[in-house]
Amino acid sequence: MTSGYEWESLGCEDSGLKSHRPGRREDWNRTPIRRALLLHSSASVIIVTPPLDVGGWLVNRLSSIFCAFPLVALLSACSPEEPVPGPQPAETPPEPAETRQPSAMTVLCLGDSLTEGYGLDRSQAYPARLQEKIDALDWKFTVINAGLGGDTTAAALRRLDWFLRRRIDVLVLALGGNDGLRGVPLTEIRKNLGAIISKTTARYPEVKVIVAGIRIPPNYGTRYVRGFGDLFPEVAGRHGALLIPFLLEGVGGRPELNFPDGIHPNSRGQEIVAENVWTVIEPVLRKLHRKATNVTSSRPHSPAATGAGNPEHWMRQGLDNGKKPFFFIGFHLC
């Protein structure tokens, strides 16, 4: 008989739930309890041997009962007492606000050959020059050149749906020149421009619209020419849009900035056109950029960034806070 309480290893034979006396270390190492404990190195194993000497029948009875208990304890028991602080999992530091960038917004330049860049590569047209200026500021905008040579306001209205499949944040509307050269009634031009704006704002209510004014040669008659020039500020005012007074300011009528046709700007002319558009669009883009950056900066961090949404995180937290699996393995009676 052993006096006092002893701390020693004890397991159960693979073939059944029977007590196992000390001294058979090779059997103990082969038992399922031992293998389970080897897989759970953080487990606290307590073997209690009371100073009792009872009959063999009681030994067998009690050992059979209490040797089965660890199988239940192995699956369900946790020790709530005296949490032992352990190393905390490293958390990913929050990303600095200045490094978090908003997703790219879209600037749609809807126009005719003046926007397309007639006679030039598209990389030389004013939409591409706008993109260069935006990129130099590291603002997140994508400029789409939706110019098409010979396009009218009616034709642009028909193809608008294709562009509206993508979210539009800023619309630069540079149309009407071909309508004027063809003598299209002013009421129809005004109606088509208004319909383009209304359709875009109905789809994207927050879109910012900029209308580019166009002029035509004086040989179309004083009344028509004057009315044509006036309809662009009228449309812009009616729909709450911004206005570029004249898209070709500083370019029209200057042979060195145009192709021989005297209508389409060359590469140098397109640079000036880009400046004309930039003067009006830059404050709009700056405001949108600041708004998007502020929203992104104030957005709460995702739990996944720190592991809080990961089940393994909570498991580690529980173990590190002292919630270790507790295995109470029966009585060994002598």
C-alpha positions in Angstrom: 0.0 0.0 0.0 1.2 3.5 -0.8 0.7 6.2 1.8 -0.2 9.8 0.8 -1.1 11.0 -2.6 1.0 9.9 -5.6 1.3 11.5 -9.0 1.9 8.9 -11.7 1.0 8.0 -15.2 -1.9 5.6 -15.8 -3.7 4.4 -18.9 -6.2 1.8 -20.1 -5.5 -1.2 -22.3 -6.6 -1.0 -25.9 -8.8 -4.0 -25.5 -11.0 -2.7 -22.8 -11.5 -0.3 -19.9 -9.4 -2.0 -17.2 -7.1 -0.6 -14.6 -3.4 -0.7 -15.4 -0.9 -1.0 -12.7 2.4 0.9 -12.8 5.5 -0.6 -14.1 4.2 -1.6 -17.6 5.5 1.5 -19.4 5.4 -0.2 -22.8 1.7 -0.9 -22.4 1.0 2.6 -21.2 2.6 4.1 -24.2 0.4 2.1 -26.5 -2.9 3.0 -24.9 -5.3 5.4 -26.6 -5.3 7.8 -23.7 -1.5 8.1 -23.9 -1.7 8.8 -27.7 -4.4 11.4 -27.1 -2.3 13.1 -24.5 0.7 13.2 -26.8 -1.5 15.1 -29.3 -2.5 17.6 -26.7 0.7 18.8 -25.1 -1.1 21.6 -23.3 -3.3 19.1 -21.3 -3.1 18.9 -17.5 -3.0 15.3 -16.5 -3.7 14.5 -12.8 -3.5 11.0 -11.5 -4.7 10.6 -7.9 -3.8 7.6 -5.8 -5.5 7.6 -2.4 -4.0 5.8 0.6 -6.6 3.0 0.6 -6.2 -0.8 0.8 -9.4 -2.5 -0.2 -10.4 -5.9 -1.5 -9.6 -7.0 -5.0 -13.2 -6.9 -6.1 -13.4 -3.3 -5.2 -10.2 -2.5 -7.0 -11.4 -4.0 -10.2 -14.8 -2.4 -9.9 -13.6 1.1 -9.2 -10.8 0.9 -11.8 -13.2 -0.1 -14.5 -15.5 2.8 -13.6 -12.9 5.5 -13.3 -10.7 4.4 -16.2 -13.7 5.2 -18.5 -14.1 8.7 -17.1 -11.2 10.2 -19.0 -12.8 9.3 -22.3 -15.6 11.7 -21.5 -13.4 14.3 -19.9 -11.1 14.2 -22.9 -14.0 15.4 -25.1 -15.8 17.9 -23.0 -14.1 19.1 -19.8 -12.2 22.4 -19.5 -10.5 23.8 -16.4 -12.0 27.2 -15.4 -9.7 27.7 -12.4 -6.7 30.1 -12.2 -6.3 31.2 -15.8 -2.6 31.2 -16.7 -1.7 34.0 -19.0 0.1 32.8 -22.1 1.6 34.4 -25.2 -1.1 36.3 -27.2 -1.3 35.8 -30.9 0.3 38.6 -32.9 -2.3 40.9 -34.4 -2.0 42.5 -37.7 -1.5 46.3 -37.1 -4.2 48.4 -38.6 -3.3 49.8 -42.0 -2.5 53.5 -41.9 -5.3 55.7 -43.3 -3.0 57.3 -45.8 -2.1 54.0 -47.4 -5.7 52.8 -47.8 -6.9 53.9 -51.2 -10.5 54.1 -52.5 -11.5 52.0 -55.5 -11.2 53.7 -58.8 -14.1 55.9 -60.0 -15.1 56.5 -63.6 -15.0 59.6 -65.8 -16.9 59.1 -69.0 -16.0 61.5 -71.9 -18.9 61.1 -74.3 -18.3 63.0 -77.5 -17.5 62.9 -81.2 -14.3 63.1 -83.2 -13.0 66.0 -81.0 -13.1 63.6 -78.0 -12.0 60.6 -80.0 -8.8 62.3 -81.2 -9.4 62.5 -84.9 -6.1 61.9 -86.8 -4.3 60.9 -83.6 -3.6 57.9 -81.5 -6.1 57.8 -78.6 -3.2 58.3 -76.2 -2.9 61.9 -77.6 -6.6 62.8 -77.2 -7.7 65.0 -74.3 -9.3 62.1 -72.3 -5.8 60.4 -72.2 -4.2 63.7 -71.2 -6.7 64.0 -68.3 -5.8 60.5 -67.2 -2.1 61.5 -67.1 -2.9 64.5 -64.9 -5.0 62.3 -62.6 -2.3 59.7 -62.3 0.3 62.3 -61.5 -1.9 63.2 -58.4 -2.3 59.5 -57.5 -6.1 59.9 -57.6 -8.1 56.8 -58.3 -10.1 57.6 -61.4 -10.4 55.8 -64.7 -11.1 58.1 -67.8 -13.0 56.4 -70.6 -12.8 57.9 -74.1 -16.3 57.4 -75.5 -15.7 59.6 -78.5 -16.9 58.5 -81.9 -16.2 60.3 -85.1 -19.3 61.7 -86.8 -21.5 61.1 -83.7 -24.5 63.2 -83.1 -26.5 63.8 -80.0 -29.2 61.4 -81.2 -26.7 58.7 -82.0 -24.9 59.1 -78.6 -28.2 58.8 -76.8 -28.8 55.5 -78.5 -25.5 54.0 -77.5 -25.5 55.4 -74.0 -26.9 52.3 -72.4 -23.7 50.3 -73.2 -21.6 52.8 -71.2 -24.1 52.9 -68.3 -23.5 49.3 -67.5 -20.5 50.5 -65.6 -20.9 53.0 -62.8 -20.3 56.6 -63.9 -19.1 59.1 -61.4 -18.4 62.1 -63.8 -19.9 62.6 -67.2 -18.1 65.0 -69.6 -20.7 65.7 -72.4 -19.0 67.1 -75.5 -21.5 66.7 -78.3 -23.5 68.8 -80.7 -20.8 69.9 -83.2 -22.0 67.5 -85.9 -25.6 68.4 -85.2 -24.8 72.0 -85.8 -22.8 71.4 -89.0 -25.8 69.4 -90.3 -28.3 72.1 -89.3 -30.2 69.9 -86.9 -33.0 71.9 -85.2 -31.9 73.5 -81.9 -34.9 72.0 -80.1 -33.8 68.5 -81.1 -30.2 69.1 -80.0 -31.4 70.5 -76.7 -33.8 67.6 -76.2 -31.1 65.0 -76.9 -28.5 66.5 -74.6 -31.1 66.8 -71.8 -32.1 63.1 -72.4 -28.5 62.0 -72.1 -28.1 63.8 -68.8 -31.5 62.6 -67.4 -30.8 59.0 -68.3 -27.4 59.1 -66.7 -28.6 60.8 -63.5 -31.5 58.4 -63.3 -29.1 55.5 -63.3 -26.5 57.1 -61.1 -28.0 60.0 -59.0 -24.7 61.0 -57.6 -23.0 61.5 -61.0 -21.4 64.9 -61.7 -22.2 66.2 -65.2 -20.0 68.7 -67.1 -21.3 70.1 -70.4 -18.8 71.3 -73.0 -19.9 74.2 -75.1 -19.3 74.0 -78.9 -19.4 76.8 -81.6 -20.0 76.6 -85.3 -18.8 78.8 -88.2 -20.8 82.0 -88.8 -21.9 81.0 -92.3 -24.8 79.0 -90.8 -26.7 82.2 -90.2 -26.6 84.6 -87.3 -29.8 83.4 -85.6 -28.9 79.7 -85.7 -25.3 80.3 -84.7 -26.3 82.4 -81.7 -29.0 80.0 -80.7 -26.6 77.1 -81.0 -24.0 78.8 -78.8 -26.7 79.6 -76.2 -28.2 76.1 -75.9 -25.2 74.6 -74.0 -25.4 76.9 -70.9 -29.2 76.5 -71.0 -28.9 72.7 -70.8 -26.3 72.9 -68.1 -28.3 75.3 -66.0 -31.5 73.3 -66.4 -29.9 70.1 -65.3 -27.6 71.5 -62.6 -24.5 70.6 -64.6 -21.1 72.4 -64.8 -20.2 74.2 -68.0 -17.0 74.4 -70.1 -17.9 77.6 -72.0 -16.0 76.6 -75.2 -14.2 73.2 -75.5 -11.9 74.6 -78.2 -10.9 77.8 -76.5 -7.5 78.9 -77.6 -7.4 76.2 -80.3 -10.2 77.0 -82.8 -9.1 79.2 -85.7 -5.4 78.7 -85.1 -3.9 76.7 -88.0 -0.8 75.6 -86.0 -3.0 73.8 -83.5 -5.3 72.1 -86.0 -5.1 69.7 -88.9 -5.5 71.1 -92.4 -9.3 70.8 -92.2 -9.2 73.6 -89.6 -11.7 71.7 -87.4 -9.8 69.0 -85.6 -7.0 69.8 -83.1 -3.6 68.2 -83.6 -1.5 66.9 -80.7 -0.6 70.3 -79.4 -4.2 71.4 -79.8 -5.4 68.5 -77.8 -3.1 69.4 -75.0 -4.8 72.8 -74.8 -8.3 71.2 -75.0 -7.2 69.0 -72.0 -6.3 72.1 -70.1 -9.7 73.6 -70.8 -11.5 70.5 -69.5 -9.1 70.2 -66.5 -9.9 73.7 -65.3 -13.5 72.7 -64.7 -13.1 69.0 -63.8 -10.2 69.2 -61.4 -12.2 70.7 -58.5 -14.9 68.0 -59.0 -12.3 65.2 -59.0 -10.5 66.6 -56.0 -13.7 66.7 -54.0 -14.7 63.2 -55.0 -11.2 62.0 -54.1 -11.3 63.5 -50.7 -14.8 62.1 -50.0 -13.8 58.6 -51.1 -10.5 58.7 -49.1 -12.4 59.9 -45.9 -15.0 57.1 -46.3 -12.2 54.5 -46.7 -10.2 55.9 -43.7 -13.2 55.8 -41.4 -14.3 52.3 -42.4 -13.9 49.8 -39.5 -11.3 47.1 -39.7 -12.5 43.7 -40.7 -12.3 41.2 -37.8 -10.4 38.9 -40.2 -7.6 41.4 -40.3 -6.8 40.7 -36.6 -7.9 37.0 -36.6 -10.9 37.8 -34.5 -13.2 36.2 -37.1 -11.1 33.0 -37.2 -12.3 30.1 -35.0 -8.7 29.2 -34.4 -8.2 32.6 -32.9 -10.8 32.0 -30.2 -9.4 28.5 -29.6 -5.9 29.9 -29.1 -7.3 32.7 -26.9 -9.2 30.2 -24.7 -6.0 28.0 -24.2 -3.8 31.1 -23.5 -6.3 32.3 -20.9 -6.0 29.1 -18.9 -8.9 27.1 -20.4 -6.7 24.0 -20.9 -8.2 20.5 -21.4 -8.3 18.8 -18.0 -7.9 15.0 -17.8 -8.8 13.4 -14.5 -7.7 9.8 -14.9 -9.4 7.5 -12.3 -8.0 6.0 -9.1 -5.0 3.7 -8.9 -5.5 1.6 -5.8 -2.9 -0.5 -4.1 
